[in-house]
Amino acid sequence: MLPIKKIYVDSRYKSGDSASDSNFYIDLPINLMMPDNTGFYIDDVAVPVSWYVVDEGRNNVFYFAVGVQVFKTFITPGNYSLITLNEELVDKMHSVGFANYFASAPNVNKNTIRIVGTTTTPFEILTDKQVKDLGHDSSATVNNILRNFTAKNNNNTSPYESGYVDLFPIRNLYLSCSGLGNFNTMSVSGERSIVKKIPVNAGYGEMIFDQSVVGIDYLDCSHQTLSRVGFQLKDVFGRVVDLHGNHFSFSIVFSRISEIQ
């Protein structure tokens, strides 16, 4: 007999040593010992879309070169349109001592960012490969938003133009768990503790609701003793998503299962 059928989890009730509402622990009031042939799945997910287009530590680092000098700046976290993001990038280029060297010229029809040089000074928006070749960390650059993957030399007669700008950089959320499950899932990045993939089917300021149609996607948790369980809400790159103080919730449903021979 199962010791429990369902656990309702809400990050508002995280432990005192939890890092955030998207990286937290829950301490169960009793120890739960799961018998042989026990599985679980995640249901009744409710997540607020409260992360930004550009977030600190996820995609706010901006590398560019002017002449032979390379600069690293940080985009202000927040939500952006094509036009305001183009203006923000140009403002950051001006802020390192090149005031009025560049102009913002977004191409709304093609959904691309364009930066026009106003002098003959050459400039370049560095790709992740170029950043790595210089010995820097490229894991949190803005390049995935810009689709900036090809090195380009630019000047006043050859403006910089991005790829198709992606203002919805998180398409799926991945709920990973420590202390529950037998590591029998895998993402393309090698993550082995994912217990739920949550499609982002709502816009900023709205709620994602995800429910299982039928409870057939069980993960094994046989012979585990549950006392303290940790959860992390991540993006496809394995980075914890900042919900900016907002909580989210879900249910853990347990059942006895049998292997199909």
N, C-alpha and C positions, 0 to 999 in steps of 0.2 A: 504494500500500500504506500502511495506517495505521502510524504510528510506535509506537502502543500500543493495546491493546484495552480495558484497564480500569485505573483508578487507585483504590486503596483509601485513603480519607481517614479519619483519626481525629484529633480535636482535641487529643489528648494530645501529638501531634507538631507542634503549632502553632509558628510562629516566635517568637523571643524578644521581638519588639515587638508581639505580638498583645495585644488588650485583655482577652480572656477566652475561655472555651471555647465561647461562642456568638457571638463576634465575633473571628475569627482569620484568619491567613494561613498557607498552606503554601508552602514553597520546594521545588520539584521538583529532584531531583538532576541532571536533564538538561533541556535545552530541547526541547520537543516542537512540531514544526511540523505543523499539521493541513492536509491537502490539500483541494482542492476537493471539494464534495459530502460533507462530513463532518458528522455529527450526534452528539449525546450525550444520555443521560438519566440520572437519579439513581435508584439502586436500593439495596437492602439497608440501608435506614435504620434506625438504632437510637438512640433518644433517651430518656434517663431523664426521667420526670415529676418534676422536682426544684424547679420554681418554686413559689411560694406563692400562695395565694388573694389576698393583699395583698403587693405587692412595692414596695420603695422606687423612686421614679422612674417607676412604671408606673400605680399606682392607690392611693397611700397618702395623698393630700392631702385634707383634710376642711375645708370652709368652712361656717360657720354664723353666724347672727346672733342676738344676745340683746338685746332692745330695739332700739336703733338702732346698736349696736356690731357690727361684723363681725370674726370671728376666723378665723384660718387655723391649723390644727393638723395633725399628722402621725400617722397610724395606725401602730402598731408592725407592721413586716412579719412575716408568719407565716400559718399556716393557721388558719382560723376556722370554727366552726359558726354557725348562725343566732344562737344564744343568746350565744356568746362575742363575736361581732362587735357585737351590740347593746350588750353591756356595755362593750366597748372604746370605742364612740362616746360613750356616756354618760360614761365616765371622762374622755375628752378634753374634753368640754364642762365637766365639773367642774373640770378642771385649770387653766382660764383664770380662775378666781375665782368660779365659780358652784357651789360644793360644795353638794350636796343639793337643787339647783334642779330636777333631772331624775331620772327613774327609767326603768329598762329594762323593757320589757313586750313581748317578742317574741310574735308570733302564729304559733305553730308550724303550725297547721292551714292557714293561708294562705301560709306561708313568707315573712312580711313582718316587717320591723323596726318596732317602735313605741317612740317616746320620749314619755314623759308628763311634762308640766310639773307641778311640785309647788307652784308659786306662780302668781300672776296675771301674771307677767312674760311678754310675748310672745317667741316664738323662731321660727326658721326654718332649715331645712337648705337651703343655696343650691344651685340648679341650675347646670349649666355655663353656661347663657345669662346668668344673674345674675352669675356669676363674671367672665365676659368683659365684661359691661356695666360692671363695676367696674374694668376695666383689668387684670385678673389672668390668669395662664395657667391654663387649665382642662384641659390635656392629661393630667394625672396625678391627677385627682380620683377619689374612691371612688364617684362617681355611677353609673357603669356597673354596678357591683355592686349598688347600691341600686335601680337603675332609677328614679332620682330625676330626672325630666325636667319635672315640673310644679311651679311655685312654689306653696307652701302657707304660710299664716300659722297658727301654732299657739300654744296656751296651755294652761292647766290643764284647760279644758273641751273642748279640741280637740287631741288628741294628734297627733304626727307619725306617719304610717304610710308606709313605703316601698312601692315596687312589689315584684314577685316577685323576691326576692333571688337573685342569680346567683353561686353559690359555685364555679362552673366558668367563669371569665371567658375562658379561652383554649380555643377549640374547634378551631382549626387553627393549625399552625405554617407559616411560609413561609421556605424556604431561599433566600436571595438570594446572588448570586455576582458578584464583580468579577474581570475577567480571563478570563472564559469565557462564551461566548454572545454573541449579536448583538442583545440587547435587544428580542427579538420576542415578549415576554410583557408583560402589563399587569394590575395589580390595580386594584380600584375606587378605591384611594387614589392611583393614578398611578405606583406602583412599577414600574420597567421591567426589573429585573434578577432577578426571581424565577425559579428553575429547578426548584422543587419545592414543592407544597402537601402538607403532612403532617397528616392528620386526627389529632386527639388521641383515641385510642381506649383509653386506659389511665388509671388513677387515680393519685393521688399515691403516690410510692414504687415505682411499677411502670415497665415499659419499653414504649415505643411501638416496634413493629416494622412497617415498611412496605416491601413488596416489589412490584415491577411484575409483573403477571400475564404480560403480553407487552410486549416492548420496542418499542412503536410510537409512544410519545410523545417523539419526538426533537426536540431543539432544535439549531439550526444553529450550528456553530463553524468553518466553513470559513475557511481562510487565517489562522487565528490561531496565534500562537506562545505556547505555555504555558510559563511559567517560575515566576512567583509568582501564586498564585490566592487570593483572599480570599472568606470565607464569613461570612454573618450569619444567625442564626436569629431570626426576628421574629414578632410577633403581627400581627393584622389591621390595626392602626393604624401599622405600620411601626416599632414599638419593639423593640429587642433584648431577648430574653427571658433573664433571669438564671437560669442552671442551678446557681448556687451552688457552683461549682467542679467540677461533674460533667462528664465528657466525653461526646461523642456521635460516631457514625461513620456512614459511608455509602460507596457505591461510585459512581464515574463511569464509565459504559459508553459506549464510542465505536463508531461504525459508519459505513459509507458508505451514503448515502441518495440517493434520487432523488425529485424533485418529481413528484407525480401531476398529470398534465395534464388 
